[in-house]
Amino acid sequence: MVNFLLWIIVGAVIGWAASVIMKTNNRQGLIADIIVGIVGAFVGGYFLSPLFNVSTINEGDFSIPALLVSLGGAIILLAISKLFRNIGGFVVILIIALLVYIYFNCWTMDAASAFCTSVRALPFFQ
């Protein structure tokens, strides 16, 4: 129970710090700060932990490197949410996600789905 409360408090502080850095502090309250801190720690754990070999607050590590990785994930989360606020950013994210999907699923010649076959048949891929 104490670890859960500490996780919520540290998540709130990380979410608040990330919102101050990204200048979104006047638009969100305590609950949003907690959500940004905790979900940002998940994002940091997925993208930044392999780069720095550091765990996050979601894994029960409350050290300075873990807090910085969790803060970095929260900043990434807020940057992505800023992109989604306008339609141009949404279209850019959608195109990047589609290209990543095509690259990881269809680039190998082993993929035999109709979609991957039609993508590889495009003239500029020849």
Number of C-alpha atoms within 10 A of each C-alpha: 6 7 9 11 10 14 21 19 16 19 27 22 19 28 33 24 18 27 24 13 13 15 11 14 17 8 8 13 12 13 12 16 24 21 17 28 33 27 19 28 33 22 23 30 25 14 15 20 20 11 11 12 11 19 23 28 26 19 12 13 14 17 12 11 17 24 22 19 27 34 30 22 30 31 26 18 20 21 15 14 13 14 15 15 10 10 10 11 15 16 13 13 15 12 12 12 12 11 12 12 12 16 12 9 14 19 14 12 10 9 12 11 11 9 12 18 14 11 15 17 11 9 7 7 7 6
